[in-house]
């Protein structure tokens, strides 16, 4: 009887030795898997962009108010300019009217002087027309008096006419000069108003450019936010696609665990009792139908470390050790995936999925139905990894969950 027991004792010793070596040799996974790191980075960038959008909107609202104020100020200046130009036109019309009146008076003066000159010539040709001559040439005393009064009246009338025309001409000329002075003043006001209007237009254009720039920045940031949110959803949906791919195939296939895996389960359970309570074997199925996905020591727990989420458990095990399905399900992905290295995704229905990363060999294909404890691969160190181990994740709807909430 002792002889048949030696091999089993030998196997137990080897398993314990392997478990001890696995516990001593660090098989540390990446501090944060690339997809989780990328998702955390995207979310941080979304938060930053949203802060920038808020600040940009404040600036945009301020620019909009400034532009509206500039528009109103420009409208006031343009109204004042229009009024000044109209005043100049009215003043010009008054000056033109005065010029016409002055020209008419000048014409009357010239005509009066011409009449007076004609009368003088006539008198000269007739021998004069002074009062004495006129009286001496009279036929009677009554006629002499009449003629003398006529000559005086004509002389006085000519003098008054010339004086009146001259006075009026002088007044009109002075009025025209004053109007021209006033017109010049109005034209200077118009020139100043035009300068103010030009400056107001420059201010309005500057405000319009600032408003356009801030509006463009808001649009750019909002577009960036949309893209980042879309990328965040895509990364978070990495595990959720498992459910979509496996919707048509839910049949379970019979357990195909070999005698070797059974022996490994038995010895692994012994090693767990002897060494640590953080190892398990494929046949150790809990009440919920779960089993540990690998035999070995948990080297890194689920949770935040160095400010970032480690989305699963790292189980240290020798290269080539078996990896088992933690629960029955359907293979929705089997292959390389960035920092995960070689990975298998299983869909368990109801939005629940599991992931088995860094495998050295994948033993199942997409669409295959596997049972709890069925071997699906071998432990390795592919992808972002510093030593052989299994990185194991559980997700609901793509959101990471602590695997210890499910494992027995």
The 8 nearest C-alpha neighbors of each residue, nearest first, counted from 0:
[[1, 2, 3, 4, 5, 6, 7, 8],
 [0, 2, 4, 3, 5, 6, 8, 7],
 [1, 3, 0, 4, 5, 6, 7, 8],
 [4, 2, 5, 1, 0, 6, 7, 8],
 [5, 3, 1, 2, 7, 6, 8, 0],
 [4, 6, 8, 7, 2, 3, 9, 1],
 [7, 5, 9, 8, 4, 10, 3, 2],
 [8, 6, 10, 9, 4, 5, 11, 3],
 [9, 7, 11, 5, 10, 6, 12, 4],
 [8, 10, 6, 12, 7, 11, 5, 13],
 [9, 11, 7, 13, 12, 8, 6, 14],
 [10, 12, 8, 14, 13, 9, 266, 15],
 [11, 13, 9, 15, 10, 14, 16, 8],
 [14, 12, 16, 10, 11, 15, 17, 9],
 [13, 15, 17, 11, 16, 12, 18, 10],
 [14, 16, 18, 12, 270, 17, 13, 19],
 [15, 17, 13, 19, 14, 18, 12, 20],
 [18, 16, 14, 20, 19, 15, 13, 21],
 [17, 19, 21, 15, 16, 20, 295, 14],
 [20, 18, 16, 22, 17, 21, 15, 23],
 [19, 21, 23, 17, 22, 18, 24, 16],
 [22, 20, 18, 24, 19, 23, 316, 315],
 [21, 23, 19, 20, 24, 296, 18, 315],
 [24, 22, 20, 21, 19, 25, 18, 26],
 [23, 25, 21, 22, 20, 26, 315, 386],
 [26, 24, 27, 23, 386, 22, 21, 298],
 [27, 25, 386, 315, 387, 388, 385, 24],
 [26, 28, 25, 385, 386, 29, 298, 384],
 [29, 27, 384, 385, 30, 26, 313, 390],
 [28, 30, 31, 384, 32, 383, 27, 385],
 [31, 29, 28, 309, 32, 304, 307, 305],
 [30, 32, 29, 309, 36, 35, 33, 308],
 [31, 33, 35, 34, 29, 36, 338, 30],
 [34, 32, 36, 338, 35, 37, 31, 337],
 [33, 35, 37, 36, 32, 38, 234, 338],
 [36, 34, 38, 32, 37, 33, 39, 31],
 [37, 35, 33, 39, 34, 38, 31, 32],
 [36, 38, 34, 40, 35, 39, 33, 41],
 [37, 39, 35, 41, 40, 36, 231, 34],
 [40, 38, 36, 42, 41, 37, 35, 43],
 [41, 39, 37, 43, 38, 42, 36, 44],
 [42, 40, 44, 38, 43, 39, 37, 45],
 [41, 43, 45, 39, 44, 40, 38, 46],
 [42, 44, 40, 46, 41, 45, 39, 47],
 [43, 45, 47, 41, 42, 46, 48, 40],
 [46, 44, 42, 48, 47, 43, 224, 49],
 [47, 45, 49, 43, 44, 48, 42, 50],
 [48, 46, 44, 50, 45, 49, 51, 43],
 [47, 49, 51, 45, 50, 46, 44, 52],
 [50, 48, 52, 46, 51, 47, 45, 53],
 [49, 51, 47, 53, 48, 52, 46, 54],
 [50, 52, 48, 54, 49, 53, 55, 47],
 [53, 51, 49, 55, 50, 54, 217, 56],
 [52, 54, 50, 56, 51, 55, 49, 57],
 [53, 55, 51, 57, 52, 56, 50, 58],
 [56, 54, 52, 58, 57, 53, 217, 51],
 [55, 57, 59, 53, 58, 54, 52, 60],
 [58, 56, 54, 60, 55, 59, 61, 53],
 [59, 57, 55, 61, 56, 60, 62, 54],
 [58, 60, 56, 62, 213, 61, 57, 55],
 [61, 59, 63, 57, 62, 58, 56, 64],
 [60, 62, 58, 64, 59, 63, 65, 57],
 [63, 61, 59, 210, 65, 60, 64, 66],
 [62, 64, 60, 66, 61, 65, 210, 59],
 [65, 63, 67, 61, 66, 62, 68, 60],
 [66, 64, 62, 68, 63, 67, 69, 61],
 [65, 67, 206, 69, 63, 68, 64, 207],
 [66, 68, 70, 64, 69, 65, 63, 71],
 [69, 67, 65, 71, 70, 66, 72, 64],
 [70, 68, 203, 66, 72, 67, 71, 73],
 [69, 71, 67, 73, 68, 72, 203, 66],
 [70, 72, 74, 68, 73, 69, 67, 75],
 [73, 71, 69, 75, 74, 70, 68, 76],
 [72, 74, 76, 70, 199, 71, 75, 69],
 [73, 75, 71, 77, 72, 76, 78, 70],
 [76, 74, 78, 72, 73, 77, 79, 71],
 [75, 77, 73, 79, 78, 74, 196, 80],
 [76, 78, 80, 74, 79, 75, 73, 81],
 [79, 77, 81, 75, 80, 76, 74, 82],
 [80, 78, 82, 76, 77, 81, 83, 75],
 [81, 79, 77, 83, 192, 78, 82, 76],
 [80, 82, 78, 84, 79, 83, 77, 85],
 [83, 81, 79, 85, 80, 84, 78, 86],
 [84, 82, 86, 80, 85, 81, 189, 79],
 [85, 83, 87, 81, 86, 82, 189, 80],
 [84, 86, 88, 82, 83, 87, 81, 89],
 [87, 85, 83, 89, 88, 84, 90, 82],
 [88, 86, 90, 84, 85, 89, 185, 91],
 [87, 89, 91, 85, 86, 90, 92, 84],
 [90, 88, 92, 86, 91, 87, 85, 93],
 [91, 89, 87, 93, 92, 88, 182, 86],
 [90, 92, 88, 94, 89, 93, 87, 95],
 [91, 93, 95, 89, 90, 94, 96, 88],
 [94, 92, 96, 90, 91, 95, 97, 89],
 [95, 93, 91, 97, 96, 92, 178, 175],
 [94, 96, 98, 92, 93, 97, 91, 99],
 [97, 95, 93, 99, 98, 94, 92, 100],
 [98, 96, 100, 94, 99, 95, 175, 101],
 [97, 99, 95, 101, 96, 100, 102, 94],
 [98, 100, 102, 96, 97, 101, 103, 95],
 [101, 99, 97, 103, 102, 98, 104, 96],
 [102, 100, 98, 104, 99, 103, 171, 97],
 [101, 103, 105, 99, 100, 104, 98, 106],
 [104, 102, 106, 100, 105, 101, 107, 99],
 [105, 103, 107, 101, 106, 102, 168, 108],
 [104, 106, 102, 108, 103, 107, 101, 109],
 [105, 107, 103, 109, 104, 108, 110, 102],
 [108, 106, 110, 104, 109, 105, 111, 103],
 [109, 107, 105, 111, 110, 106, 164, 112],
 [108, 110, 106, 112, 107, 111, 113, 105],
 [109, 111, 113, 107, 108, 112, 106, 114],
 [112, 110, 114, 108, 113, 109, 107, 115],
 [111, 113, 115, 109, 114, 110, 116, 108],
 [112, 114, 110, 116, 111, 115, 109, 117],
 [115, 113, 117, 111, 116, 112, 118, 110],
 [114, 116, 112, 118, 117, 113, 119, 111],
 [115, 117, 113, 119, 114, 118, 112, 120],
 [118, 116, 114, 120, 119, 115, 113, 121],
 [117, 119, 121, 115, 120, 116, 122, 114],
 [118, 120, 116, 122, 117, 121, 123, 115],
 [121, 119, 123, 117, 118, 122, 124, 116],
 [120, 122, 118, 124, 123, 119, 125, 117],
 [123, 121, 127, 125, 119, 124, 120, 128],
 [122, 124, 127, 120, 126, 121, 125, 119],
 [123, 125, 121, 122, 126, 120, 127, 119],
 [126, 124, 122, 123, 127, 121, 128, 120],
 [125, 127, 123, 124, 122, 128, 121, 132],
 [128, 126, 122, 123, 125, 129, 124, 132],
 [127, 129, 122, 133, 130, 132, 126, 150],
 [128, 130, 131, 132, 127, 133, 150, 147],
 [129, 131, 133, 147, 132, 134, 150, 128],
 [132, 130, 134, 133, 129, 135, 147, 128],
 [133, 131, 135, 134, 130, 129, 136, 128],
 [132, 134, 130, 136, 131, 135, 146, 129],
 [135, 133, 143, 131, 137, 136, 132, 147],
 [136, 134, 132, 137, 133, 131, 143, 138],
 [135, 137, 133, 134, 132, 138, 143, 131],
 [136, 138, 143, 134, 135, 142, 139, 133],
 [139, 137, 142, 136, 140, 143, 141, 135],
 [140, 138, 142, 141, 137, 143, 144, 136],
 [139, 141, 143, 142, 144, 138, 137, 134],
 [142, 140, 144, 139, 143, 145, 138, 137],
 [141, 143, 145, 139, 140, 144, 137, 146],
 [144, 142, 134, 137, 140, 146, 141, 145],
 [143, 145, 147, 141, 142, 146, 148, 140],
 [144, 146, 142, 148, 143, 147, 141, 149],
 [145, 147, 149, 143, 148, 144, 142, 133],
 [146, 148, 144, 130, 150, 149, 145, 134],
 [149, 147, 151, 145, 146, 150, 152, 144],
 [148, 150, 152, 146, 151, 147, 153, 145],
 [149, 151, 153, 147, 152, 148, 154, 146],
 [150, 152, 154, 148, 149, 153, 155, 147],
 [153, 151, 149, 155, 154, 150, 156, 148],
 [154, 152, 156, 150, 155, 151, 157, 149],
 [153, 155, 151, 157, 152, 156, 158, 150],
 [154, 156, 158, 152, 153, 157, 151, 159],
 [157, 155, 153, 159, 158, 154, 152, 160],
 [158, 156, 160, 154, 155, 159, 153, 161],
 [157, 159, 155, 161, 156, 160, 162, 154],
 [160, 158, 162, 156, 161, 157, 163, 155],
 [161, 159, 157, 163, 162, 158, 156, 164],
 [160, 162, 164, 158, 163, 159, 165, 157],
 [161, 163, 159, 165, 160, 164, 166, 158],
 [164, 162, 166, 160, 165, 161, 159, 167],
 [163, 165, 167, 161, 166, 162, 108, 168],
 [164, 166, 168, 162, 163, 167, 161, 169],
 [167, 165, 169, 163, 168, 164, 162, 170],
 [166, 168, 170, 164, 169, 165, 163, 171],
 [167, 169, 165, 171, 166, 170, 104, 164],
 [168, 170, 166, 172, 167, 171, 165, 173],
 [171, 169, 173, 167, 172, 168, 174, 166],
 [170, 172, 174, 168, 173, 169, 101, 175],
 [171, 173, 175, 169, 170, 174, 168, 176],
 [174, 172, 176, 170, 171, 175, 169, 177],
 [175, 173, 171, 177, 176, 172, 178, 170],
 [174, 176, 178, 172, 173, 177, 97, 171],
 [175, 177, 173, 179, 174, 178, 172, 180],
 [178, 176, 180, 174, 179, 175, 173, 181],
 [179, 177, 181, 175, 180, 176, 94, 182],
 [178, 180, 182, 176, 177, 181, 183, 175],
 [181, 179, 177, 183, 178, 182, 184, 176],
 [182, 180, 178, 184, 183, 179, 185, 177],
 [183, 181, 179, 185, 184, 180, 90, 178],
 [182, 184, 186, 180, 181, 185, 179, 187],
 [185, 183, 181, 187, 182, 186, 180, 188],
 [186, 184, 188, 182, 187, 183, 87, 189],
 [185, 187, 189, 183, 188, 184, 182, 190],
 [186, 188, 190, 184, 185, 189, 191, 183],
 [189, 187, 185, 191, 186, 190, 192, 184],
 [188, 190, 186, 192, 187, 191, 83, 193],
 [191, 189, 187, 193, 188, 192, 186, 194],
 [192, 190, 194, 188, 193, 189, 187, 195],
 [193, 191, 189, 195, 194, 80, 190, 196],
 [192, 194, 196, 190, 191, 195, 189, 197],
 [193, 195, 191, 197, 192, 196, 198, 190],
 [194, 196, 192, 198, 193, 197, 199, 191],
 [197, 195, 193, 199, 194, 198, 76, 192],
 [196, 198, 200, 194, 199, 195, 193, 201],
 [197, 199, 201, 195, 200, 196, 194, 202],
 [200, 198, 196, 202, 73, 201, 197, 195],
 [199, 201, 203, 197, 198, 202, 204, 196],
 [200, 202, 198, 204, 199, 203, 205, 197],
 [203, 201, 199, 205, 200, 204, 206, 198],
 [202, 204, 200, 69, 206, 201, 205, 207],
 [203, 205, 207, 201, 206, 202, 200, 208],
 [206, 204, 202, 208, 207, 203, 201, 209],
 [205, 207, 66, 209, 203, 208, 204, 210],
 [206, 208, 204, 210, 205, 209, 66, 203],
 [207, 209, 211, 205, 206, 210, 212, 204],
 [210, 208, 206, 212, 211, 207, 213, 205],
 [209, 211, 62, 207, 213, 208, 212, 63],
 [212, 210, 208, 214, 209, 213, 215, 207],
 [211, 213, 215, 209, 210, 214, 208, 216],
 [214, 212, 216, 59, 210, 215, 211, 209],
 [215, 213, 211, 217, 216, 212, 210, 59],
 [214, 216, 212, 218, 213, 217, 211, 219],
 [217, 215, 219, 213, 218, 214, 220, 212],
 [216, 218, 214, 220, 215, 219, 55, 52],
 [219, 217, 215, 221, 216, 220, 222, 214],
 [218, 220, 216, 222, 217, 221, 215, 223],
 [221, 219, 223, 217, 222, 218, 52, 224],
 [220, 222, 224, 218, 223, 219, 217, 225],
 [223, 221, 225, 219, 220, 224, 218, 226],
 [224, 222, 220, 226, 221, 225, 227, 219],
 [223, 225, 221, 227, 222, 226, 45, 220],
 [226, 224, 222, 228, 223, 227, 229, 221],
 [225, 227, 229, 223, 224, 228, 230, 222],
 [228, 226, 230, 224, 229, 225, 231, 223],
 [229, 227, 231, 225, 230, 226, 224, 232],
 [228, 230, 226, 232, 227, 231, 225, 233],
 [231, 229, 233, 227, 228, 232, 226, 234],
 [232, 230, 228, 234, 229, 233, 38, 227],
 [231, 233, 235, 229, 230, 234, 236, 228],
 [234, 232, 230, 236, 231, 235, 229, 237],
 [233, 235, 231, 236, 237, 232, 230, 38],
 [236, 234, 232, 397, 237, 233, 231, 398],
 [237, 235, 239, 233, 234, 238, 397, 232],
 [236, 238, 234, 235, 239, 240, 233, 397],
 [237, 239, 397, 240, 236, 241, 352, 235],
 [240, 238, 236, 397, 241, 396, 237, 242],
 [239, 241, 243, 242, 238, 237, 236, 244],
 [242, 240, 331, 239, 244, 346, 243, 238],
 [241, 243, 245, 240, 244, 346, 239, 246],
 [244, 242, 240, 246, 241, 245, 239, 247],
 [243, 245, 241, 242, 246, 331, 240, 247],
 [244, 246, 242, 248, 247, 243, 331, 241],
 [247, 245, 243, 248, 244, 242, 249, 348],
 [248, 246, 245, 249, 244, 243, 366, 250],
 [247, 249, 245, 246, 250, 366, 329, 368],
 [250, 248, 251, 247, 329, 245, 368, 246],
 [251, 249, 248, 368, 252, 329, 328, 369],
 [252, 250, 368, 369, 249, 370, 253, 328],
 [251, 253, 368, 369, 254, 370, 250, 255],
 [254, 252, 255, 251, 370, 369, 368, 256],
 [253, 255, 256, 370, 373, 252, 371, 369],
 [256, 254, 257, 253, 373, 374, 370, 252],
 [255, 257, 373, 254, 260, 258, 261, 374],
 [258, 256, 259, 260, 255, 261, 262, 254],
 [257, 259, 261, 260, 262, 256, 263, 255],
 [260, 258, 262, 257, 261, 263, 256, 264],
 [259, 261, 263, 257, 262, 258, 264, 256],
 [262, 260, 258, 264, 263, 259, 265, 257],
 [261, 263, 259, 265, 264, 260, 258, 266],
 [262, 264, 260, 266, 261, 265, 267, 259],
 [265, 263, 280, 261, 267, 262, 266, 281],
 [264, 266, 262, 268, 267, 263, 261, 269],
 [265, 267, 269, 263, 268, 264, 11, 270],
 [266, 268, 270, 264, 269, 265, 263, 280],
 [269, 267, 271, 265, 266, 270, 264, 280],
 [270, 268, 266, 272, 267, 271, 273, 265],
 [271, 269, 267, 273, 15, 268, 272, 274],
 [270, 272, 268, 275, 274, 269, 273, 278],
 [271, 273, 269, 270, 274, 275, 268, 276],
 [272, 274, 270, 271, 269, 275, 15, 268],
 [273, 275, 271, 272, 270, 276, 15, 19],
 [276, 274, 271, 277, 272, 273, 278, 296],
 [275, 277, 271, 278, 272, 274, 279, 296],
 [276, 278, 275, 296, 297, 279, 271, 295],
 [279, 277, 295, 296, 271, 294, 276, 275],
 [278, 280, 294, 291, 268, 267, 283, 293],
 [279, 281, 264, 294, 283, 282, 267, 291],
 [280, 282, 372, 283, 290, 264, 291, 323],
 [283, 281, 284, 280, 264, 372, 290, 261],
 [282, 284, 281, 280, 290, 285, 279, 291],
 [285, 283, 290, 289, 282, 288, 286, 407],
 [284, 286, 407, 289, 288, 287, 290, 283],
 [285, 287, 288, 284, 289, 407, 290, 406],
 [288, 286, 285, 289, 405, 284, 407, 406],
 [287, 289, 285, 286, 284, 326, 290, 371],
 [290, 288, 326, 284, 285, 325, 287, 406],
 [291, 289, 284, 325, 283, 281, 406, 292],
 [290, 292, 279, 325, 293, 280, 281, 406],
 [293, 291, 323, 325, 322, 324, 290, 281],
 [294, 292, 322, 291, 323, 295, 280, 321],
 [295, 293, 279, 280, 278, 267, 316, 292],
 [294, 296, 278, 316, 315, 314, 18, 293],
 [295, 297, 315, 314, 278, 277, 22, 298],
 [296, 298, 314, 313, 299, 277, 315, 295],
 [299, 297, 313, 314, 296, 315, 27, 300],
 [298, 300, 313, 297, 312, 301, 27, 314],
 [299, 301, 312, 302, 313, 311, 298, 297],
 [300, 302, 311, 312, 309, 310, 401, 299],
 [303, 301, 309, 308, 300, 310, 304, 311],
 [304, 302, 308, 307, 309, 306, 305, 301],
 [303, 305, 306, 307, 308, 302, 309, 30],
 [304, 306, 307, 303, 30, 308, 31, 309],
 [305, 307, 304, 303, 308, 309, 302, 31],
 [308, 306, 303, 304, 305, 309, 31, 36],
 [307, 309, 303, 302, 310, 304, 31, 306],
 [308, 310, 302, 31, 301, 303, 311, 30],
 [309, 311, 301, 308, 399, 392, 302, 400],
 [310, 312, 392, 301, 391, 309, 390, 401],
 [313, 311, 300, 391, 301, 390, 299, 314],
 [312, 314, 390, 299, 298, 389, 297, 315],
 [315, 313, 297, 389, 296, 388, 298, 295],
 [314, 316, 388, 296, 295, 26, 21, 298],
 [315, 317, 295, 388, 21, 387, 314, 320],
 [318, 316, 320, 387, 319, 21, 378, 315],
 [317, 319, 379, 378, 387, 320, 316, 377],
 [318, 320, 377, 378, 317, 379, 321, 359],
 [321, 319, 378, 377, 318, 317, 316, 322],
 [322, 320, 377, 376, 374, 378, 319, 323],
 [321, 323, 376, 293, 377, 374, 292, 375],
 [324, 322, 374, 292, 372, 373, 375, 325],
 [323, 325, 372, 371, 326, 373, 292, 374],
 [326, 324, 290, 292, 289, 291, 371, 323],
 [327, 325, 371, 289, 324, 288, 328, 370],
 [328, 326, 370, 371, 369, 324, 347, 325],
 [327, 329, 347, 346, 369, 345, 368, 326],
 [330, 328, 368, 346, 345, 367, 366, 369],
 [329, 331, 345, 365, 366, 367, 332, 344],
 [332, 330, 241, 365, 344, 345, 244, 366],
 [333, 331, 344, 365, 343, 330, 334, 241],
 [332, 334, 343, 342, 364, 365, 344, 331],
 [333, 335, 341, 342, 332, 336, 343, 361],
 [334, 336, 341, 340, 342, 337, 339, 333],
 [337, 335, 340, 339, 341, 338, 334, 342],
 [338, 336, 339, 340, 382, 335, 33, 383],
 [337, 339, 382, 383, 33, 340, 32, 336],
 [340, 338, 382, 356, 337, 336, 357, 342],
 [382, 339, 341, 381, 357, 335, 338, 336],
 [342, 340, 335, 358, 357, 334, 356, 381],
 [341, 343, 356, 355, 334, 333, 335, 340],
 [344, 342, 333, 355, 332, 354, 345, 334],
 [345, 343, 354, 332, 331, 353, 330, 333],
 [346, 344, 330, 353, 329, 352, 328, 331],
 [345, 347, 352, 329, 328, 241, 242, 348],
 [348, 346, 328, 351, 352, 345, 327, 329],
 [349, 347, 350, 351, 346, 242, 352, 328],
 [348, 350, 351, 347, 242, 395, 396, 346],
 [349, 351, 396, 395, 348, 242, 352, 239],
 [352, 350, 395, 347, 349, 348, 394, 346],
 [353, 351, 346, 394, 345, 347, 393, 395],
 [354, 352, 393, 345, 392, 344, 394, 346],
 [353, 355, 344, 392, 391, 343, 356, 345],
 [354, 356, 391, 343, 342, 390, 389, 344],
 [355, 357, 342, 390, 339, 358, 341, 389],
 [356, 358, 381, 340, 380, 341, 379, 339],
 [359, 357, 379, 378, 341, 360, 377, 356],
 [358, 360, 379, 377, 378, 381, 380, 357],
 [359, 361, 377, 358, 376, 362, 378, 379],
 [362, 360, 376, 363, 375, 358, 377, 359],
 [361, 363, 376, 375, 360, 364, 374, 377],
 [364, 362, 375, 361, 367, 365, 333, 376],
 [363, 365, 367, 333, 366, 330, 362, 332],
 [366, 364, 330, 331, 332, 367, 333, 363],
 [365, 367, 330, 331, 329, 364, 368, 245],
 [368, 366, 330, 365, 329, 364, 369, 363],
 [367, 369, 329, 251, 328, 252, 330, 250],
 [370, 368, 327, 328, 252, 329, 251, 373],
 [371, 369, 327, 373, 254, 372, 326, 252],
 [370, 372, 326, 327, 324, 373, 325, 289],
 [371, 373, 281, 323, 324, 370, 282, 325],
 [374, 372, 323, 370, 324, 371, 256, 369],
 [373, 375, 323, 322, 376, 321, 324, 372],
 [376, 374, 362, 363, 323, 322, 373, 361],
 [377, 375, 361, 362, 322, 360, 374, 321],
 [376, 378, 321, 319, 360, 322, 320, 358],
 [377, 379, 358, 319, 320, 318, 359, 388],
 [380, 378, 359, 358, 387, 318, 357, 381],
 [381, 379, 387, 357, 386, 384, 388, 358],
 [382, 380, 357, 340, 379, 341, 358, 384],
 [340, 383, 381, 338, 339, 384, 357, 337],
 [384, 382, 338, 29, 339, 381, 340, 385],
 [383, 385, 28, 380, 29, 382, 386, 381],
 [386, 384, 27, 26, 28, 380, 383, 387],
 [385, 387, 26, 380, 384, 27, 388, 25],
 [388, 386, 380, 379, 318, 26, 317, 378],
 [389, 387, 315, 316, 314, 26, 378, 379],
 [390, 388, 314, 313, 378, 356, 391, 357],
 [389, 391, 313, 356, 312, 355, 311, 314],
 [392, 390, 355, 312, 311, 354, 389, 313],
 [393, 391, 311, 354, 353, 402, 310, 394],
 [392, 394, 353, 400, 402, 352, 399, 354],
 [395, 393, 399, 398, 400, 397, 352, 351],
 [396, 394, 351, 350, 397, 398, 352, 399],
 [395, 397, 350, 239, 398, 394, 351, 238],
 [396, 398, 239, 238, 395, 394, 235, 236],
 [397, 399, 394, 395, 396, 400, 235, 393],
 [400, 398, 394, 310, 393, 397, 395, 401],
 [401, 399, 394, 393, 402, 398, 395, 310],
 [400, 402, 403, 404, 301, 311, 393, 399],
 [403, 401, 404, 405, 393, 400, 406, 392],
 [404, 402, 406, 405, 401, 407, 301, 312],
 [403, 405, 402, 401, 406, 400, 407, 393],
 [404, 406, 403, 402, 407, 289, 287, 401],
 [407, 405, 403, 289, 290, 404, 291, 402],
 [406, 285, 290, 289, 405, 284, 291, 283]]
